[in-house]
């Protein structure tokens, strides 16, 4: 079983975008609260909390504090899972010790099993753009997003949905899909080998007799370069004439 991620651009209303920002801030505070609880547990009992203990603590904090109730229960557990994975990488010597996160560094929320729904999938565009599709994604506790689906993916095999808000304001949604390994994807030796001879007149000549012609990008761009140079030269002459008129 292998995992593949499909990322799509998402668009949301201003209200939905503000709700997403608010939930990211709440998730960041929950992460820092779990970090503080872990530090206190280690100082008192010289032990670390297990994955189940962290998840249960996150759910208890959600019930106790109103600011965390804005998060979906599955998202709350994923915040605990994120902290657990960061701590395990530290204990395994693969990363630095988990630190308190700042709100502008906590950029994504994960819906692992439920809390999301994809609907209203339809084709848009004309001609070459006909392959693109639009869809509406509903994320519980946040709202609706419009997705531009430029790739086809198995919707029934989605195991996680991640929504990410970039500092620039752009939103992306990542669908994590579990796919079975096929025989054609095995990492064995290739059945046939082909020799490649690189050249100047031709880009490459293969041992099976095939030839790859040189694309010659410079020659194909010369006409465009001439046009741009002539436009630049004309603009420079016009600026020079304007400067002369000003000095008079």
N, C-alpha and C positions, 0 to 999 in steps of 0.2 A: 504494500500500500504506500503510495506516495502522495504528497501534498502539493497542490498548485494554487497560486493566488491570481485572481483576476481583478485588476484595478480599473475603476471607471470614475469619470468626472461626475460630480453631483452638484445640483443647484437647489437652493432653498430660499424661502422668503426671509426677510430681515428678522421677523419674529422667531422663526425656526432656528436661524443662525445664532440669535441671542440665547435661546434656550440651550443650544449645543454648547456655547461658551460657558454658560452657568453650570451645566452638568460636568464639563471638563474641570472647572474649578472645584466642584464638590468632590469629584473623583480624586483630584490631587490632594485635597485635605484629608480624604479617607486614607489614601496611601501613606501620608505623613503620620496620621494617627496610628496606623498599624505598625509603622516603623518605631514610633515612640513606645507602643505597647510591647513590641518585641525587645527593645532595649531594656525596659523595666523588668520584663520576665527573666532576661538573662542576668541582670544585676541581682535579683532576688533569689532565683533558684538555679542559676548557672545552667540553663537549658534553653533551647530554642523551641518555638511552637511548631507543630506539625502543619501540614497543608489543611487538614480538616479543621484544626483549631483556628487557623487564620481565617478560613472561610466562615466559620461559625461566628467568630468575633466581628467580622465585617457585617454579617446579617444582624447581629445584636446591636451594633452601632447604628445601623440603618433604622431599626425599630425605635431606638432610644432618642435619636437626634433628628429633628425635622429637616435640617439641611441635607442629610443623606437620603431622605425619603424620596427626593426627586429622582434618584437613580433607580433603574430597573434592578430587580433582585439578581438576575443573571449577570448584569454589568457589575454589580457590587461584588459578587464572588470572583469575577475576573480581575478586579482590582487587587483582591487578595492573592489571586494566582500570579499576577504580575510581580507583586512583592516577593512571593515565595520563590519564583524563578530567579529573580535578581539575587536573593540571598543564597540560593543554591549555587549559582555561578561564582559567587564570592567564596563560598566554602570549598568549592572544587578548584579554586585558584585560577579561574578563567576571567574574572572581572574584579573591579574594585568594590569596596564595601558599600552597600546601599546608603545613599544620603537623602536628606530631605529634598524633595522636588519643589521647584518653583512652578507657579501656574503656567507660565509661558513655555515650559518644557514638557508639560503633560498635554499631548495633542490628540489622543485617540481613545475611543471607547470600543469595547468588544462585546458583541451579542453572540454567545456560543451556540445556544440551542433554540431559544424562543425569543419573542419580543420584537420580531421583524416580519415583514410580509412584502413580497414583490408582486406587483399587479400592473394591469393596464399596459402590457407590452405591445408595442406597435412599431411598424416600419415608418421611417421618415426619410425625406430627401428625394432627390431625383437623379437619374443617371448613375454615375459612379458612387454617389453618396447614398444610394438606395439600400446599401448593406447596413447602414446604421439603424439602430432602433432606440426608441425611448421607452422608459418604464418609470413607474412610481414606486418608491420604496418607503414603507412606513416603519419607523423605529419607535417602539413604545417609550413613552415619557418625553419624546423629543418632537416628532411630527413627521411630515411628508417631505421627501426629496425627489427631484426629477433626475434620472440617470440617463446618460448617453451611452448606450451599449454598442461599442464598436467591435466586440468579439462575442462569439457564442460560447456559453459555458453550461455545464449540466446543473441546472437549478435544483434538481432533486438530491444532489450529492453535497450541497453546501453544508459545511460543519460549523463555520464561523462567519460573522459579518462584522467588519471593522469599519468605523467611520472616523475619518481623520480630518482635522481642521488645521490647515497650514497657517503660519504667521502672516502670509500674504492675504488670507481670507478665502483662499480656494479650498474646496471640500472634495475629498475623494472617498469612495466607498470600495472596500476590498472584500471580495468573496473568497473564502478559503475552501477549496474543494478537495476531497479525498478521492483519488483515482487508483484503480488497480493497475499493477504492473503488467505490461504485455510482453509477449515473447520478442517482439521486434525491438523492444527497448532494453534488452539485455546488454551488459557491458562486455560481451565476448569479443574475440578478434574478428576483424572484417573478413568477409568471404573472399573478396578480391582486392588487390592493391593496384593503384595507378600511379605511374611516375609523372612528374610535372617538370617541364623545362621552361623557365622564364626567359623571355627575350625582349627585344626592342621593337622590331617590326610587328611582331605579334605578342600579345600579352603572355600567353602560355601555350605550350604544345604538350598534349598528353600522350602517354605511351600507347594508348589505344587508337591513336590517329586523329583524335579530335583537336581542333585549334580554337583558341579563344582570342578574338581580335582585340586590339588595343582600343579602349574607348576614347582616347585622345580628348580629355576634357578641356584642355587649353584651346585646341582648334575649334571646338564646339562653342566656346565662350568668347572667341575673339570678336565676333560681330557685336555681341552685347557690350563688350569692353569698349569698342570703338564708339558706340552710341553714348555710353556714359561719359567717355572722355570729351566728346564733342559738346555734350550738355554742360559739363563742368567748365570747359573752355569758354563757352558762351556766357555762363553766369559770371565768370571772373572778369570778362571784358565789360559786362554791364556794371559790375561793382566799380571797376576802374573808371569808367565814364562818369558814374555818380560822384565818385570822390573828386574828380577834376572839376565837376560843376560846383561842388561845395567850396573848393578853394578859390574860385573866381569871385 
